[in-house]
Each structure stands twice: as C-alpha cells, then as structure tokens.
C-alpha cells in the first residue's frame, strides 16, 4: 500500500494484477486498484475531478482526466472516507500511475489539488 497526505487529505492505494482478465500473448495486462480517500481536516469537501498519469515499462504514457471517480463526485465530511475500486490496462506487465484530485471545499468554494501518490502496477509473476 502507498499513502500520502496533502492538505489534510489522505490517499491510500492498493493494487492487484488481474490474470483472469489479462492476455499476455496480445500485450494486454489488467490491473485493479483500490483507493481510500480520508478527510483528516475539519472542512467538508467534494471530489470534483481526477487527473491520471499512466506509464508502462515500454515507455508508453498517457493521461486520463475527467469528472469525479467512477461516475461519482463524493462529498466527504470531516473524519469520513470514500473508497472505490477501478482498473487500468497496460501493454506491458509493469507500470505505474499517479495523479491528483481536484477538490472543492464546501464552506468556501475554494479548489484544492490533492496528490495521488505514485503506485506500481506489477504482474505477480514479476515479483519472484
């Protein structure tokens, strides 16, 4: 698990290789990731947008951005958390992701950027 705190928002990420959905003969590797967003502040915020930087070991990289996460723009009150699972496909069996969330503070409408720490996507068999 990797974890990082930015401006009182804690992001934790766990990853898993999904061999049952992958097809290495066709350079198709699927990974899942579970993200926990914890509000350690005394202010309620709403997750507005996400921006991902995705890299694989061939040197390929791409950016993905959009509203919310998995179709939601969760409101997270002080002391609460939001968790979700999503996935990523790569053309190699190793890579990484990182990025940031754009949050809106409900009380002031101020926008803040919360860093999503870099996490590795590695097929289990590469760890031997």
C-alpha positions as MATLAB code, in Angstrom:
seq = 'XXXXXXXXXXXXXXXXXXXXXXXXXXXXXXXXXXXXXXXXXXXXXXXXXXXXXXXXXXXXXXXXXXXXXXXXXXXXXXXXXXXXXXXXXXXXXXXXXXXXXXXXXXXXXXXXXXXXXXXXXXXXXXXX';
ca = [
       0.000    0.000    0.000;
       1.166    3.519   -0.731;
      -0.149    6.512    1.185;
       0.257   10.266    1.005;
      -1.342   13.208    2.811;
      -1.901   16.524    1.008;
      -3.557   19.448    2.794;
      -5.166   17.075    5.291;
      -6.499   14.607    2.727;
      -5.021   11.107    2.981;
      -4.911    8.970   -0.173;
      -4.107    5.257    0.170;
      -3.804    2.832   -2.761;
      -3.686   -0.977   -3.004;
      -3.180   -2.703   -6.359;
      -3.646   -6.184   -7.798;
      -2.802   -7.853  -11.102;
      -5.831   -9.480  -12.738;
      -4.517  -12.538  -14.642;
      -8.031  -13.823  -15.415;
      -8.735  -10.675  -17.480;
      -5.255  -10.306  -18.963;
      -3.931  -11.724  -22.225;
      -0.110  -11.538  -22.237;
       0.119  -13.051  -25.744;
      -1.684   -9.942  -27.021;
       0.161   -7.451  -24.771;
      -2.958   -6.887  -22.662;
      -2.450   -6.659  -18.885;
      -5.226   -5.669  -16.492;
      -4.671   -4.244  -13.017;
      -7.152   -3.189  -10.354;
      -6.598   -0.543   -7.730;
      -8.472    0.232   -4.528;
      -8.332    3.838   -3.348;
      -9.281    5.219    0.053;
      -9.711    8.995    0.400;
      -9.784   10.121    4.040;
     -10.727   13.606    5.191;
      -8.417   14.462    8.102;
      -9.487   18.135    8.091;
     -12.363   19.954    9.780;
     -13.842   21.008    6.418;
     -16.237   19.116    4.146;
     -15.076   18.754    0.541;
     -16.392   17.427   -2.744;
     -14.223   15.489   -5.182;
     -14.760   17.313   -8.488;
     -12.196   15.894  -10.949;
      -9.375   13.385  -11.355;
      -6.233   13.551  -13.483;
      -4.103   10.428  -14.027;
      -0.642    9.925  -15.484;
      -0.255    6.293  -16.571;
       3.101    4.743  -17.525;
       4.158    1.301  -18.683;
       7.618   -0.240  -18.909;
       7.786    0.140  -22.710;
       7.994    3.907  -22.238;
       4.373    4.451  -23.252;
       2.489    7.030  -21.215;
      -0.945    8.567  -21.310;
      -3.103   10.992  -19.387;
      -6.703   10.478  -18.338;
      -8.856   13.145  -16.772;
     -12.500   13.697  -16.089;
     -15.212   14.475  -13.592;
     -15.307   12.620  -10.288;
     -14.368    8.975   -9.820;
     -16.280    6.007  -11.267;
     -19.173    8.300  -12.131;
     -19.418    9.879   -8.677;
     -18.484   13.209   -7.137;
     -18.486   12.176   -3.489;
     -18.859   14.659   -0.648;
     -16.545   13.685    2.206;
     -17.192   15.155    5.634;
     -14.517   15.650    8.313;
     -13.338   12.331    9.742;
     -15.035   10.316    6.980;
     -13.662    8.476    3.969;
     -14.654    7.385    0.487;
     -13.411    4.158   -1.063;
     -13.656    2.880   -4.611;
     -12.143    0.326   -6.965;
     -11.184    0.836  -10.563;
      -8.817   -0.626  -13.108;
      -6.201    0.057  -15.712;
      -4.932   -1.795  -18.761;
      -1.308   -1.715  -19.873;
       0.563   -3.162  -22.841;
       3.339   -4.438  -20.540;
       3.317   -6.393  -17.285;
       4.778   -3.497  -15.281;
       3.919    0.160  -14.983;
       2.759    2.861  -12.622;
       0.123    5.502  -12.084;
      -0.022    8.799  -10.231;
      -2.050   11.953  -10.401;
      -4.251   14.304   -8.458;
      -7.824   15.003   -7.430;
      -9.388   18.428   -7.690;
     -11.426   19.033   -4.529;
     -13.866   21.840   -3.729;
     -14.115   22.981   -0.119;
     -17.844   23.201    0.557;
     -17.658   26.144    3.002;
     -15.641   28.466    0.776;
     -15.889   27.018   -2.776;
     -12.069   27.096   -2.782;
     -10.477   24.495   -5.070;
      -7.502   22.450   -3.871;
      -5.361   19.869   -5.615;
      -4.712   16.616   -3.735;
      -1.856   14.423   -4.904;
      -2.431   10.737   -5.659;
       0.908    9.082   -4.849;
       2.712    7.058   -7.492;
       1.849    3.378   -7.240;
       3.266    0.438   -9.141;
       1.304   -1.957  -11.309;
       3.293   -5.204  -11.486;
       2.153   -8.666  -12.556;
       2.597  -11.078   -9.638;
       4.956  -13.386  -11.539;
       7.435  -10.490  -11.970;
       7.893  -10.286   -8.184;
       9.672  -13.659   -7.886;
];
